[in-house]
Amino acid sequence: MLSRKKLIPLKQEFSRIRKTGKQYDSPSFGLLVSFGSKSESQAAFIVSKKIDKRSVVRHQVKRKLADAISPFLPRLGKNVELVFLAKQKIIEAPPEQIKSELETVLNRARLL
């Protein structure tokens, strides 16, 4: 799991990120990319009840995404903010597939 300082406080920042960010899509998730004023790159995860009603499954999806992004965060720029929007397909997706999709999306966004 990511440390607290690597997580975006979404209640305060989501509306700003939604307005200023650019969205990239993959089969398993959407990714909002924005640039903030923090000295480190940060990430946040949104997994709605439409994905699954059970909180256990939603937390598993968040952990999958956090494990996938953790090796990439040090390689990103200093002020990059990433918000992951989970899709239904992510429940069955293996971790390797999520990592490859994430690398593809980050290359498309020109962050790597």
N, C-alpha and C positions, 0 to 999 in steps of 0.2 A: 504494500500500500504506500501511497505517497505521503510525505510529511506534510504537516499543516501549512508550512510556508510555501509549499509547491501547489496548494489548492487555492482556487479562486473563490472568494466569498460571493456566491451567485446572487444572494438576495440584494446586495448593494450594486453589483457590477453587471448583471445580465442584460439589463436594458441598454446600457452603453455598448456592450460588446455586440449585441444584436444589431444596433444601428450602425456601428462603425466597422463591424467585421464582415468577412467574406465567407460564404459557405461552400464547402466541397463535399461531394457525396461519394459513398462507396456502397457496396451491397449490404454491409452490416451496420454501418453508422454514417451519420453526417458529422461534419467537423466545421465549427465556426472558428475562424482565425482572426485575431485582432491584435493590435499592438498597444500596450499600455505603458504606464510610467514606472512599473516595478523594475527592480534590478535583476530579477531572475525570471525565467520562463515558468508559467503556471498552467495548470489544467483543471478542468471541472467536468463532471459527468452528469447527464440528465437521462434517467431511465424512467419512463412514465409507466403508469399502471396498464397502459395498452399493451405493453410488452408482455407482462405477466402480473396477475393480481397478487401473487405471493412475494412478500418482501425478501425472502431467502433467495429467490431467483434473481430479483432486481439487484441485490447486493453482489451476487455472483457475477453478474454482468459488469458491474462497476469494478470489481476486482480484476476481471479479465482485461478491461480497458486500461486500468491503472498499471497492470503488469506489462501490457504492450507498450505503453508510452514511456515508462520509466527509463529504458536505455536511450531513448531519443531526446529527452529533455535537456541533458547537458550539451548536446550537439546543436540545439536551437539557439536563436539569438537571445539577447539579454531580456527583452521586454515582450516576448511572444506570449499571448494568451490563447489557449485552446479550450473549446467547449465541445464535448462529444455528445451527440444526440443519437441514442441507441435506436436501432431498428429491430424488427422481429427476428430477422435471420441470425442475429448475433447469439441467440440462445444456443443454437446447434453448432455454431462455428468453433473449430478448434483454435487454440491460441496461436498456432503457426500461421493460420489463415488471417487472423486479425492483425498480426504483426506485419505480414506482407501487404495487406490492404492499407495499413497505416503508413508504411513506407512509401507506397504508391501515392497516397493522398498528400503526404508531406512533400514529396518530389514535385507533384502537380502544383502545390502551393509555393514552390520554390523556397522551402525552408531548410532543406538539406543540401 
